[in-house]
Amino acid sequence: VVGNSPGANASAVADLALALLLALMRRVLPADAYVRAGGWSGAKPSPMLKPPRGLTGAKVGVYGIGEIGRKIAARVAGFETEVAYHSRSRHDVPYTYIGSLTELVEWCDVLLVAVRAGPDTENIIDAGMLKRLGPSGVVVNISRGSVIDQPALIAALADGTIAGAGLDVFAQEPYAPDALAEFPNVVLTPHIGGHTQEAHRAMQDCVIANLAAFFAGQPLPNPVQG
């Protein structure tokens, strides 16, 4: 038998998705660098610190509405946004369902990727999808790097097809810096979405519960369905 820890780190991953989004949209990294380098104290102009678009009133599309996607949607809704989602089927959630990924991407200003990885989602966010997101659109990916065509993403950032990206996952990990790391409108983290003390404890609790049930001859509380 095979057990897992479903949803144990969902809250942690959702938190990081919002951290990436806020850092990206409010240009936290360039602002931090500006202060550290003395630009603010020296009254030096900074193109990256022109007034950015805020989240209030933004159209946020969540791709994938599993445990993590639902928590992301609940969090981002608190920022006075309009939230919609796309998944393989409609769910009982208080957000607008959009029947195709193409329509979701064309509709939204912010695309949050929380879909499961697999052959059907490999490179599904490609050059065409990024073009539909548009020059003021941003994408945040906390699912798996395979979902986004990374060379297409680099090209879209280079030519202004989209406004920015926040990534916790990459096509190859650990990520070796390439052209993607040179953009000031990109926020990168080393696949740490589920890396909190609470998430680790929750995962360990699931493992212990599964082991205890197995050795007691009982059904696993968290089985992987074949």
N, C-alpha and C positions, 0 to 999 in steps of 0.2 A: 504494500500500500504506500501511497505517496501523500504527504501532508504539506500544507503551506500556511502562510500567515496573511490571509486576505484582509486588506484594508488597514493593517496594523500601522503603516506609515503614511496613510492617506492625508492626514491633517498636516504632517510635516512637509510633504511634497506640495500640498496646496499653498502652505505658507510661503514656500520658496518661490512658487510661481508668481505670487503677488509681489514678493520682494524683487524679483527680476523685473517685473512689469513696472513697478514704481521707480526703481533705479533707472530703468531705461527711459521712461516717459518724462521723469523729472531731472534727467541728466545728472544723476548723483555722482557718477564717477568723474566726469569732466569738472563738475563743481568742486569735488574734493581735491582734484589735482590743481585746480585754479587757486584754491586757498593755500595748499601746501607749497606751491611754487612762488607764492608772493604776489600773484596777479591781482588779487582783491586789494591787498594793502597798498599795492603800487598803482591802483586804478588803471590797470591795463585792460583794453577791450578784449572780449572773448566771444567769438562768433557762436560757440557752443552754448553760451548762456543767454541767448536771445529767449524771450518768453516762449516756453514750449506749450504744446497742447496738454491740458490736464485730462483727468479721467472723467470728470463730471460731464454727463451727457453723451459719453462715448458709446458706440455700439460694439459690444464685446461678444465674439463668437467663441464658444467652447467646443472643440472637436473631441468627442468622446465624453460620455456622461456616466462613467462608472463611479466607484467610490471617490477617486481623486477628482474627477471632473465635476462631480456634484459639490464637493467642498470648495473647489475653485470658484464655481459659479456663485455659491452662497457668499463667499468672501468678496468677490468683485462687485456683486450687486449692492453691497454696502457702500460703494463709492459713487452712488447715484448714477449708475450706468444702465444701459438697456442690454439685457443678456439674452442670447439665443444659443441654441446648440444643434449639432448634428451628430447622430450616431446611427447604427444599423437599424434601430427601431425607436419608436417614441416611448418616452418614460413618463412616469407620474411625478413630474417636477414643475415648479412654478416658473418655467422659462419657455420662451417660444421655440418650438421645434421647426427646424428647416430641413426639408427632405433630401437635399443633396449638399455635398461638401462645396461644390462650385458655387451654389447659391449662398451658402453661409459666408464664404470668403468674399464674394462680391458685396455682401451686405455689411460686413463688419469693418470697424476701424482697427480693432485689436483681435488677433487670432491666438487663442491659447490652446496648445496641442496637448491633449491628455489621453489620446487613443492608444489602445494596445498595439504593439508591433507585430507584424506578420507579413506574409507574402502579399496580402491584399492592401497593405498600407505602405509598402516599401516605396520610398521616394514619391509618395502621393502628393506631397507639397512640393511641386516642381516649378519650373520657370513660369509656366502658364498660370498656376495658382498664385504665385507671388505677384505676377503682373495684375491679376484681378484684385489682390489686396490693395495695391495702389501706392502712390508716392507718399501718402500720409499714414499708411498702415504700418503696424508693427506685429511681429510674431514672437511668441514665447513658447519654447518647447521643453517640457519636463517629462516627456514620455520615453522615447528612444530616438537615437540619432538617425536611424534608418528611415524614419517617417519623412524627413526633409531631405531633398536633394541638396547636399551641402555645396557642391560647386555652383549650382544654380543660385543658391542663397548668397554666396560670395559675389557672383555677378550682379545680382539684384541690388545688393548693398553698394557695390562699386558705381553703378550707373544711376542710382537714385530711384530705382523701381519701387523700393519700399523705404520706409523711414528708419527702421532699426530692428534689432533682434535681441532677445534674451535667451540664452541657451545653457541648460544644465547637462545636456547630453549631446553626443557627437557621433559622426559616422564611424570613427575609430577612436577607441578609448584605451589608455589615457590619451587625451588630445595633445598632439604636438603642434604648437602654434604655427599657423600659416597666414595667408592673407586675411583670414577672418579676424585674427587677433589685432590687426592694424586699425580697425575701424573704431572711431570714438563713440559711435552710436550703436555699439554692441556690448552687452554685458555677458560675461562668461563665468560659470562656476563648474567645479570638477565632479559632477554627478553626486551632489550632496543633498538631493531633495529629501531623502528619508533619513538623513544623518542628524538626528536629535536624540537626546537621552531618552525622552519619552517614547519615541518610535522604536528605538532599540529594545527597550523594556517590553513594549507591546509585542514585538516580534518574538522575543525570547519566551514570553508567556505562552504564545501560540505553540511554539516548538515543544515546550515542557508539557503543555496540555495534550498535544498529539502523542508524545512519547508515553506519557502516563496512561492514556487510554489504550494505546497499542499493547503495552506490556500487561495491562489488566484484562486484555481480551475483549475490549469494548470498541465500538466504532470511533474513528477519529472525529473530533469536533470540527476539524478544518481539513477535510479530505480534498484532494485534487480529483475532480470527476473525469473519468476516462471517456 
